[in-house]
């Protein structure tokens, strides 16, 4: 006679399933290598699965990755293709996941200035443009990483379909 597990014993597969359910899949497109690597490590440490890309063309070449993600985090100021153009192309390909833009704390100045801090009016205009393009958030890269993580975690949870209550 074989021993049957007691009904109140937890199923050994349950933690794995629960753990997988909590994973947050993020597509990150960031042109700055250092920032991309640091953000990837931080996200991984917070139970995110990260697929990082250096530019929009790389992400567009891997659309299946984007379709499977819960959230896309795009650099506002990508060198080859602005983030807003990348978002438009993702939408044209039927990728409708929530998008968060990351904006540098500085914007390019004229030829006499190396970098100028972006006036609040410029950041506000960029933010309005991002929302007008369909983004769900616009976060300055200068924000504390834990604030960014909390934003991303909340956005993933809000975007996930709600399970029907037991009934």
LINMOWO-V23756 format. One record per residue. RES is the residue in three letters. SS is DSSP state (2 for helix, 1 for strand, 0 for the rest). NEAR is the number of other ideal C-beta (glycine too) atoms within 10 Angstrom. Layout:
RES&SS&NEAR + RES&SS&NEAR
This chain:
UNK&0&3 + UNK&0&3 + UNK&0&5 + UNK&0&7 + UNK&0&9 + UNK&0&6 + UNK&0&5 + UNK&0&5 + UNK&0&8 + UNK&0&8 + UNK&0&9 + UNK&0&8 + UNK&0&8 + UNK&2&9 + UNK&2&10 + UNK&2&10 + UNK&2&10 + UNK&2&9 + UNK&2&10 + UNK&2&9 + UNK&2&9 + UNK&2&10 + UNK&0&12 + UNK&1&21 + UNK&1&15 + UNK&1&24 + UNK&1&25 + UNK&1&25 + UNK&1&27 + UNK&0&22 + UNK&0&17 + UNK&0&16 + UNK&2&10 + UNK&2&8 + UNK&2&15 + UNK&2&18 + UNK&2&12 + UNK&2&13 + UNK&2&24 + UNK&2&17 + UNK&2&11 + UNK&2&15 + UNK&2&22 + UNK&2&12 + UNK&2&9 + UNK&0&14 + UNK&0&11 + UNK&1&22 + UNK&1&15 + UNK&1&18 + UNK&1&17 + UNK&1&18 + UNK&1&24 + UNK&0&18 + UNK&0&17 + UNK&2&23 + UNK&2&15 + UNK&2&13 + UNK&2&26 + UNK&2&18 + UNK&0&10 + UNK&0&13 + UNK&2&14 + UNK&2&8 + UNK&2&16 + UNK&2&20 + UNK&2&14 + UNK&2&12 + UNK&0&22 + UNK&0&19 + UNK&1&22 + UNK&1&26 + UNK&1&27 + UNK&1&25 + UNK&1&25 + UNK&0&22 + UNK&0&18 + UNK&0&21 + UNK&0&11 + UNK&0&12 + UNK&0&17 + UNK&0&15 + UNK&2&26 + UNK&2&20 + UNK&2&13 + UNK&2&24 + UNK&2&20 + UNK&2&14 + UNK&2&16 + UNK&2&24 + UNK&2&13 + UNK&2&9 + UNK&0&12 + UNK&0&9 + UNK&0&20 + UNK&0&11 + UNK&0&18 + UNK&1&18 + UNK&1&26 + UNK&1&20 + UNK&1&26 + UNK&1&23 + UNK&1&22 + UNK&0&17 + UNK&0&12 + UNK&1&15 + UNK&1&16 + UNK&1&12 + UNK&0&12 + UNK&0&6 + UNK&0&6 + UNK&0&5 + UNK&0&8 + UNK&0&8 + UNK&1&11 + UNK&1&12 + UNK&1&12 + UNK&0&19 + UNK&0&10 + UNK&2&8 + UNK&2&8 + UNK&2&13 + UNK&2&18 + UNK&2&12 + UNK&2&12 + UNK&2&20 + UNK&2&18 + UNK&2&11 + UNK&2&14 + UNK&2&23 + UNK&2&13 + UNK&2&9 + UNK&0&15 + UNK&0&14 + UNK&0&20 + UNK&0&17 + UNK&1&19 + UNK&1&20 + UNK&1&18 + UNK&1&18 + UNK&0&18 + UNK&0&10 + UNK&0&13 + UNK&0&8 + UNK&2&13 + UNK&2&10 + UNK&2&11 + UNK&2&20 + UNK&2&17 + UNK&2&12 + UNK&2&16 + UNK&2&24 + UNK&2&16 + UNK&2&11 + UNK&2&20 + UNK&2&20 + UNK&2&12 + UNK&2&10 + UNK&2&13 + UNK&0&12 + UNK&0&5 + UNK&0&7 + UNK&0&7 + UNK&0&6 + UNK&0&5 + UNK&0&4 + UNK&0&3
